[in-house]
Amino acid sequence: MFCSDTLPDSDFRAVIRAVEPVPVIVLSRVAEWDAYLTALQAGAFNYIACPPDPAETGRILWSALGESSRRANFAQAHV
């Protein structure tokens, strides 16, 4: 799931908690190291500064989809 780092009625941390275990990729208008670390510490899968690089975004997206599949398989195996 892609989510902006700023939302009118909340912020990305609430989204991450609401959709867990779905991987959340945070999109931001700024490329700041502290913002990146904050997103990862909040549980984001990754952080992309806009405008996003298409190749890098694709790599991150495919990686998130693979992680989502691994989490689903793990959950099914441990039920």
C-alpha positions, 0 to 999 in steps of 0.5 A: 500500500502507498500512503502519503506522509501527510494526510488531512485527518491523520498521519501515516502511522495510523494507516500502518497500524490499521492495515498491518500486516500489509506493507506500507510504502510512505510517499513524501514531498521531502527527502530527509534522513530523519523522516525516512528513519521515522517512517521505518521506525513506525513500521513502514516497509519503505519511504520514497521521496517524490517525485519517485524514480520509476525503476526504484519504485518498481523495485520497492513495490516488487520487494513489498509484494514478496514480503507480503507473500512471505508473511501470508505463507508464514501466517498460514503455516503457523495457524 
